[in-house]
Amino acid sequence: MGADMPVAPSSGAPYSDEEAAAVGFVLRLGRALHGYGLSADALEYNLQAMSDRLGLEANFFTTPTSIFAAFGPPERQHTHLIRVFPGDVDLGKLARLDAVSRDVEQHRLTVIEGSRRIDEIIALPPISRPVVRVLGYGVASAVVCRILGGGINEVLVAGFAGLLTGAISLASNRLPHGTHVFELVAAFAVSLVVTCFAAISDLRLSVPTATLGGVIVLVPGLTVTVAMTELARRHLAAGTARLSGAFLVFVTIAFGVAVGAEVAGALVGEVRSLQPRRLPDWTLTLAVAVAPLAFGVLLRARLRDFPWLWLSSAIGYTAVRLAALSFGPAMAASIGALVVGVLANLYDRRGLGPAAVAQVPGVLLLVPGSIGYRSLSSLLDQNVIVGVTAAFTMILTAVAIAAGLLVASVLVPTHRQRETTRPSA
């Protein structure tokens, strides 16, 4: 056959009407799950299990910004590319999507009805009202500041800074490309306000602790842990991309804090930072009890899921504290992640909802985001040894948490992991 011989186009549609409806449902489900915060490996497990149930021969490859889906045998594959922009975790919509996928799997819904339900879920307004979300930012900053060792002054200032961060978050969502500069602007504003507050008030205040409390909701500690989990599962493309994105956010936050401190110094002069005053131990217990509820608001969890995410978080944190009595911090974090992972997977296996509902808030109490922030802050202050040591500690802790979650998935796999055997990507 000559090289210039034209090739006759293939005739007929690539799918039958029934196959087209099934493929459309799987693609809609993948886009929605990706947009609401599911990790790459969990997303591929979900889509592969769903395709198997629908009788589709399919292969998937996902990254933090795209989904590749190929349907059909190798010699007649039809490939789809979906460009996806990473969104905030929305546990409420993830739970609703999980319910739809289970209904389709068990033939309580057709794929056409399932596709319509997915479109309806995407169109739903956020569960929490703007005022509640802003309050959630403030409460989360205050309680995490206490967990990190802040005194009463630091907790109050961090809570105010968290409210400011929440207000900036709402404003950034209403501006074109505002989300691209959200972390930078919020870190700058928090650092400026905390430093100026310390200068003009007579309160004994630890500026670094209060600032860290104010920006802690921005720190991508969970992203680092998810990236390590993806890398451990040999999902190298997604893990590397997610880790690079987390590093950029860390740098952006550290830069914003540094600039805010410089501007504050020019406005009010040098500020002296003091050590925080120790609070009674019962305040730590209260902070740990309130933190999952604040995380639930920020993660847009449904009200009915709050008891489960609170229970997972409380048990996981308790496991960490008990393990720390006999082991080092990394081993304790791994044990805590193992406990959270097992509880979350049992939650999924019992049909109560996706494992992410119980796992994400529990892991948030364990993630090493504050260590990563302190590492970059030390490097910006030219304290290289402290900065490198903190960075190594952050990576070690993230790996330990990822290891605990991986062991949990082996001991108690989710219902879709049991059904799907996927080769390493």
N, C-alpha and C positions, 0 to 999 in steps of 0.2 A: 504493500500500500504506500503511495507517495506521501511525502511529508506534508504537502500542501492540500491533500485530499480533505474536503470538508467533512465533518462528523455530523451525522444526522441527529437532531435533538431527540431526547427520549420523550416518548408520548405518555400521556396519562398523568394524573396527579401522583405525588410521591406517597400519599397515604390514602387509604379508604376513609370514608366519613367517620367510621367508628374509631379508627386509629388516629385520625386528626383530632377528634374530641379528646382522646386519652392523652395525646402528646401536648395538646393545648393546656390541659389540666396540670400535667407535670411541670410544664414551663412556667405557668402562673404560680404554682406552688413554690417552685425554686426561687423565682424572683422575690416573692413575698417573704419567704423564710430568710433569704439572704439580707434583704433590706431591714429586717427586724432583729438582726444580730446573731444569727446562728453561725457557728464556726464552719470552716470549709469542709473538714472531715465529717462533721455531723450532718451537714447539708447533703453531701454526697451519699451518705448512708440512707438518709431519708428519701432522696430521689431514686436511688437504686432499688430500695425496698418497694416503693410505690410503683415503679415501672415493672418490677417482677410481678407484683400482684395484678397489674393490669394487662399482663401478657406482652409487654413491650420489651424488645431486645434493645438495651440502651447502655451507653457509657457516658460518664460525666467527669468534667474537670472544672474545678472552681478555684478562684482566687478572691482576694478581698474586693476586687473591682469588676469581676466578670464571671459568667457561667458559660461553659461550652457543653453542649448536649448533643450527642450523636445517637440517632435511632436507626435500627435496622441492622442486617448482617453486614460484615465488613465490605463486601463487594457492592453493596447497594445502600450504603449509609447516607443519611440526610442529617447534616450538621446545623445546629442553631447556635448563634452567639448572642448572649444577652449582656449588655453593658449595665453594670449596677454600681451605684455609688454607696459606700458604706453609710449606714444610718445608725441612729441610737438604738440600743436594746429596748424592745417593747415586749415585755413578758406577757402582757394581756393579749396582744394580737398573736404572739407565738402560741399561746394556749388555745386561742380560737382556731388558728390554722391547724394545730394538732388535732383538734376535735373533728374538723372537716376531713382531714386526711384519714383518720380512723373510720369515720362514717363511710367514706368511699371504699376503703379497704374491706370493710365488712358489708358492702353492698346496701347500706342504708341510704346512700345517695348515689346517683349516677355521676359520671364525670362532668356532664354538662351542668347539672345542679351544683356540683362541687366547684366548678369554675365560677359560677354566678355567686356562690357564697364567698369565695376568695375575693372577688371584686368588691363585694359588700363590706368585707372586713377591712380591706385597704382603705375604703372610703370612710370608715368610722372615724369620728373625731377622737382626739386623745382622751384617755380615761380621766386623768387628773386635770383640773382646771388650772389656768396660769397662776393664780394666787397660791394654790396648794403646792404647785411645783416650786415656786420661789421659796415658800416656807420649807419645803423638803430640802432644798439646797442649804438653807440656813441651819436647820436641825442637823443634817448630815455633817456639815462642817464643824458644828459645836461638839457633837458627840465624838467624832473622830479625833478632834483636838484633845479631848479628855483622854481617849484611849492612847494617844501618843504622849501623854504626860503633862498636858497643859493644866494650869491652875485656873481659878475662877475668872481672872481677868482675861487670860488667853482664850478661854472658852467663849466668853461673851463677845470679845472682839472678833474671834473667828466666826461666830454665828452671824454677826453683822456683815462680815466680809462674804460669808456664804450667801446671804440675802442679796448682796450686791452682784455676786456671780450669777445667781438665778435671774436677776433682772436683766443682766447683760445677755444671758442665754436667750431669753424671750425676745429681746430686741434684735439679736443676731439672726434669729429665725425669720424675722420679718423683713430683713434687708437682703437685696441681691448679693450673693456670695458672702453674706455676713458670717456664715458658719466657718468660712476659711480663716477668719481672723479672730474667732471667738476666744480661743485659748490665750492668744497674745494679749488681746485687749483686757480680758478678765484678769490675767496674772498681773498685768501692769496696774490696773485699778486697785486690786487687792493690796499689792505691795505699797502703792502710794498711800492708800487710806490707812493701812495699819501703821506704817512708819510715821505719818503725820499725826495720827491719834496718839501714838506713844510720845510724840514730842510735845503736844499741846496739853496733855493730861498729866495728872499727878499719880496715875496708876503705876504700880509695879508691873511691868509687861516684858515678856520675852518675845521680841519681834519675830525671830525665826519661827518659833512655835506657832504663834498666832497667824503668821503668813502661810505656813504650811497647812494649818487648819482651813484657812480660807480658800486655798487652791487645791485641796486634796481631792475634791470632786472632779477636777480636771485631769488629774494624773492618770495615765493609762496603764496602771498596774495590771488590771484585768486583761488588757490587750497583750501585754508581755506574756502573761501566763498562758493565754490562748495560743499565742505564737509558739511558745515552747512546746505546748501539747501537739500542735500541728507538725512541728519539726520532729518530735519524738515518734509520731505516727508516719514519718517519712513523706509528709506532704510538704516538700521542700519549697515549692513555689509560693504557696499561700503563707507558710510560716515565715519565710524570709521577707516577703512583702509586708506582712503585718508587723513584724519586728522593726522593719525600717520605718514604717509609719509611726509606731510608738516612740521610737527614738527621736523622730522629728518633733513630736508633740512634747516630749521631755525638754528638748532644747528650746522650743518655743516658750514653754512655761518659764524655764529658768531665765531666758533672755528677758521676758516681760517683767519678771520679778526684779531682775537686776536694774533694768531701766527705771522701773517705778521707784526703787530705792534711791537711785541717783537723782531723779527729779525731786523726790521728797527731801533728800539731803540739801539740794539747792534752795528749796523753799523754806525749810525749817531749821537747817543746820544739822550738825551731827547728833545722832540719837543714840543714847546708851541703852543697851539691851540687858535685862536682868534675868536671873533664873526664875522660872515659875514657882509659885508656892504650891506645896503638895496638898492635894485634896484627900478627904477620907476615902477609904477603899470602897465604900458603898456607892460612891459616885461612879466608879469604874463599872460596877455591876449594872447600874442604871444606864450608863452610856451603851454598854454592850447589848442591853435589852432594847434600847430605843433605836440603835443603828440599823438593824434589819428593816424596821418599819420605814425609816427615812429612805433607805435604799429601795424599798418596794415602791414608794411614791416616785422616785427618780426613774426607776425602771418600768414604770407604768403597769405594775402588776394589778390584776383584778383583786377586788376586796376579798373574795372567797379564797384566794391563794395566800393571803397574808399569814394565816396560822402555819401553813406548811413551810413557807420561806423563813419565817421567824424560828420555827423549831429546828430547821436545818442549820441556820446560822448559829443559834445558841449552842446546839450540841457540838458543832464543828469547832467553835471558839473554845468551848470547855475542854474538848479533846486536846487542843493545842496547849492550853495552860497546864493540863495534867501531864502531857508528854514532855513539856519543857522542864518538869521537875527531875526527869531522868535522862533526857537527851538534849542535844544542841538545838538551836533555833531552826536549822534547816530540816532536821529529822522531825521536829515537832510540827512544822508546817506541812510536811509530807503526810504525817499521820492525820492531821486535821483535814487535809484535802481528801484523804482516803475515806474518812468518815462522812464528809459532805457528799462525796461522789457516790458512795454506796446508798445513802439516804435518798439522793436525787434519782438514782437509777431505779430504786424500789418504787419511788413515787411514779416514775414513768411506767414501770412494769405493772403496777396496779391500775393503770388506765386513768390516773387522776389528772394527767397533763404531761407536757414535755419535761424532760429532766432539767432543762435550763431554768425553769421556774424555781426549783428548790436549790439548784447548784450555784447559779450566778450570785445571788445575794450572800450565800455562805462563803463563797470563794473571795468575795470582796473584802471580808474581814481578815483574810489571810494574805492578800496580794502584797508584794513588796514595793508598791508605788512610791511610798514616802521615802524609802531608801534610795530609789533612783533619783528622786528630786534632790535629796540631800547630796547625792554624789555629784550631780551637775552643779549644784550651788557651790560645793567645795572647789570644784575645778574652776568655776568662774572667779572664785576668790583666790585662785592660784595656790590652793592647798592640794597639790596633786596627789600626795600619798593618801590622804583621807578620802579624796574623791575616787581614786582607783579602787581602794579597799571597799568603799561603799558600793561601787558598781559591781564588783565581784560578788559581794554579799547579795545584791539584788538578783543577779543572774543565778546564783546558787539556790536562792530561795524559790525563784520562779521554776527552776528545773525540779526542785523538790516537790512543789505543788503539782506540777505537771505529772510527775511520777506517781504521786498519790492518786490523781484522777485516772491515770492509765490503769493502775492496778485495780481501782474500783470498777472500771469498765470490763475488766477480765473476770473479776469475781462476780459482779452482778451486771451483765450487759443489759442495755435497754432492749425493748421488744424488737426494734428495727435492727439493732446490731446482731441480735440472735438470728434474724432471718437473712442477713446479708453478709456475704464474704466478698470483700473488695480488695483487689491487689493494691500494693503500695503505689502512691503516685509520686 
